[in-house]
Amino acid sequence: MRAVRIDSGDLAALAKRVRRILDAGGLGDTGIFVSGGIDKGTLTELAREKAPIDGIGIGTSLVTSSDTPALDCAYKLQEYAGLPRRKRSTGKRPGPQVWRRYDRYGYMMADVLSKATVTNAIH
């Protein structure tokens, strides 16, 4: 494992906690990468906290003008290779579901957003 990614919560505190866990497990060379709504203020805070972070992903704040609102959202994987997958985060509940639609040749056509959990994906 080359690195772990932290994308929400108190990034500095979580990075410190993850670093301790990695080091205790003999994974001192494993890096920590953070992302998720990072801006100039976040960078300042991470530096002030001396967070043990090896890489930072900046997206929205880099490509969006500060005077133009941006929708910060996450797209969570629900299924892969026919098996259910779900990321669980402390204090968060699953939100709307996205179902991928495919054409008869197996190419992705569209995503359908639903408020309720549906037992079968739309194909």
Buried (B, 14 or more C-beta within 10 A) or exposed (E): EEEBEBBBBEBBEBBBEBBEEBEEEEBEEBBBBBBBBBEEEBEEBBEEBEBBBBEBEBEBBEEEEEEEEEEEEEEBEBEEEEEEEEEEEEEEEEEEBBBBEEEEEEEEEEEEEEEEEEEEBEE
